[in-house]
Amino acid sequence: MLIMNKPLYAQIAEHLIQLINAGHYHPNDKIPTEMELAEQFGVSRITTKRALLELETRGYIYRKRGSGSFVKELPVPPAPIVSHDSPHARRHLSIVLPYVDAGKDLHYFRGVADYIEKQGIMLSLHFTDWRADKERDVLLHLRNYGTGGIIWYPVNSINNADIAHILHLEGHPVVLLDQYFDGLTVPSVVSDNKAGGYAATEHLIKLGHRRIAFVSSIDIEQRSSVRDRFLGYCQAHSDYGVPIHPEFIITGFHQKLWAQGKSKFYTELIQPLIHMGVTAFQAEHDYIALDLIDAAMELGISVPEQLSIMGYDDISIASQHQVPLTTISQNCYEIGRKAAEIMHSMMTAGGFEASVDRGIYTVKVEFMERESTANVLE
């Protein structure tokens, strides 16, 4: 299944990884060529070439000049060596991420690495490919084979909460990035998403918008980050006396999006809401916001004159789009750095006394006003 919010090359790479893991391709089997993949997925050879490079970099394939790309034989896992509190393990930290690209995931990693390397601690990086089952396997492997601590960006806020709780009870130092599990006191470092969601809605309300749609590709309960942004959206409505219209809350559509294609899906999403009087969209993140801008303009709806669109994340292309995006900027580097600081204190002092509610440390967000929002037309 294709994953939302990722470059095409990454989606193709992950599709091939799933086939390899499922046994569709065996060690030393040849996989499709750049040209074959380009025809299969309807993309350029540049995209498929980068996908194969990604697989090679991550150790899934090897290449033979003039022959093609072949599945690499993965090494047998080592036997258990050390516990998390041994002297050796205390000099080793693992970071578990869904994926690393040039966006916020890389900033998380850099924030962790810059702090940890100064402490003389080795850092290993593990990927879950946005799969809860692989995430579980990685976490259990780290638990069983010894690491001094785990900094973990969860796939979502639902799956593997049991593993987080077990690790915490067993005394394994664990710090979560970006999300938290309700009811658990595992230390978590997150953006102040509720404040960010509030600021986005408040901005639109102050521009005169009273019918604001909230759009999320995933269900609100799936990730704490998205849930908190939605709570901020609701709180701003309440504080300013603006009614909340449930029919303007559109969530959980990522599978339908990939089945229909962006253009068709967003056209069908925008038109009924416009007919219901919606004048502004508040998106879960920037990728959706930018897609909404493109779809609106294809429909002949001018942004921001006829429709204001608000993003979240401040990805690198947000300011470079044909309509520069008003958005909320997250300090992902500081999230990573703070998580590493908390982890270091746990690894050296043997514990962490949270000074914030439920062990959740929030990092401030920043409002970035650009050209995708404007006063509502009278």
NORWO-V281711 format. One record per backbone hydrogen bond with DSSP energy under -1.0 kcal/mol. CO is the residue of the C=O (numbers start at 1). NH is the residue of the N-H. E is the energy in kcal/mol with one decimal. If there is no record, write none. Layout:
co->[CO CO]
nh->[NH NH]
e->[E E]
//
This chain:
co->[7 8 9 10 11 12 13 14 15 16 17 18 19 20 26 29 33 34 35 36 37 38 38 44 45 46 47 48 49 50 51 52 53 54 55 56 60 62 64 64 68 69 70 71 83 86 88 89 89 91 92 93 94 95 96 97 98 103 104 105 106 107 108 109 110 111 112 113 116 116 117 122 124 126 128 131 132 133 134 135 136 137 138 139 140 141 149 150 151 152 160 161 162 163 164 165 166 167 168 173 175 176 177 181 187 188 189 190 191 192 193 194 195 196 197 198 199 200 201 202 204 205 207 211 211 213 214 215 217 219 222 223 224 225 226 227 228 229 230 231 232 233 234 235 236 237 238 245 246 248 250 253 254 255 256 257 261 262 263 264 265 266 267 270 271 272 273 274 279 280 281 282 285 286 287 288 289 290 291 292 293 294 295 296 297 302 302 308 310 312 313 315 318 324 326 327 328 329 330 331 332 333 334 335 336 337 338 339 340 341 342 343 344 345 346 356 357 359 361 363 366 368 372]
nh->[11 12 13 14 15 16 17 18 19 20 21 22 24 23 29 71 37 38 39 40 41 42 43 48 49 50 51 52 53 54 55 56 57 58 60 59 72 70 67 68 64 31 62 28 86 90 91 92 148 122 148 124 151 126 153 128 129 107 108 109 110 111 112 113 114 115 116 117 119 121 120 93 95 97 131 135 136 137 138 139 140 141 142 143 144 145 94 175 96 177 164 165 166 167 168 169 170 172 171 150 152 189 179 184 176 361 178 363 193 196 197 198 199 200 201 202 203 204 205 206 209 208 376 279 280 282 250 284 254 222 157 227 228 229 230 231 232 233 234 235 236 237 238 239 240 242 241 248 249 214 216 257 258 259 260 261 265 266 267 268 269 270 271 274 275 276 278 277 308 213 310 215 289 290 291 292 293 294 295 296 297 298 299 301 300 306 307 281 283 286 330 318 325 371 311 368 313 366 332 335 336 337 338 339 340 341 342 343 344 345 346 347 348 349 350 359 360 188 190 192 329 327 309]
e->[-1.8 -2.4 -2.4 -2.4 -2.0 -2.1 -2.2 -2.3 -1.7 -2.3 -3.0 -1.9 -2.3 -1.4 -2.6 -2.5 -2.6 -2.3 -2.2 -2.3 -2.6 -1.2 -1.5 -1.7 -2.6 -1.9 -1.8 -2.3 -2.0 -2.1 -1.9 -2.3 -2.7 -2.0 -2.7 -1.3 -2.9 -3.0 -2.5 -2.2 -2.7 -2.3 -2.6 -3.1 -1.5 -2.2 -1.5 -2.3 -1.0 -2.9 -1.7 -2.5 -2.7 -2.6 -3.0 -1.7 -1.0 -1.3 -2.5 -2.2 -2.6 -2.3 -2.1 -3.2 -2.8 -1.1 -2.8 -2.5 -1.5 -1.5 -1.2 -3.1 -2.7 -2.7 -1.8 -2.3 -2.1 -1.9 -2.6 -2.4 -2.5 -2.3 -2.4 -2.3 -2.3 -2.5 -2.7 -2.2 -3.0 -2.5 -1.8 -2.3 -2.4 -2.7 -2.1 -2.6 -2.3 -2.4 -1.1 -2.4 -2.6 -2.7 -1.8 -1.7 -2.8 -3.5 -2.0 -2.6 -2.4 -2.1 -3.1 -2.3 -2.7 -2.1 -2.0 -3.1 -2.2 -1.6 -2.7 -2.6 -2.2 -1.9 -2.4 -2.0 -1.1 -3.2 -2.8 -2.3 -2.0 -1.7 -3.1 -2.4 -2.5 -1.6 -2.2 -2.3 -2.0 -2.1 -2.5 -2.6 -2.3 -1.7 -2.3 -3.0 -1.9 -2.8 -1.2 -2.4 -1.8 -1.9 -2.8 -2.6 -1.9 -1.7 -2.4 -2.6 -2.4 -2.9 -1.8 -2.1 -1.6 -2.7 -2.0 -2.5 -2.1 -1.2 -2.5 -1.7 -2.3 -2.7 -2.8 -2.4 -1.9 -3.1 -2.0 -2.5 -2.1 -2.3 -2.6 -2.7 -2.4 -1.9 -1.4 -2.8 -1.2 -2.3 -1.4 -2.4 -2.9 -1.9 -1.2 -1.7 -2.8 -1.3 -2.7 -3.0 -3.2 -2.1 -1.2 -1.8 -2.3 -2.6 -2.9 -2.3 -2.1 -2.1 -2.5 -2.6 -2.6 -1.8 -1.9 -2.6 -2.0 -2.3 -1.2 -2.0 -2.2 -2.3 -2.6 -2.2 -3.6 -2.3 -2.6]
//
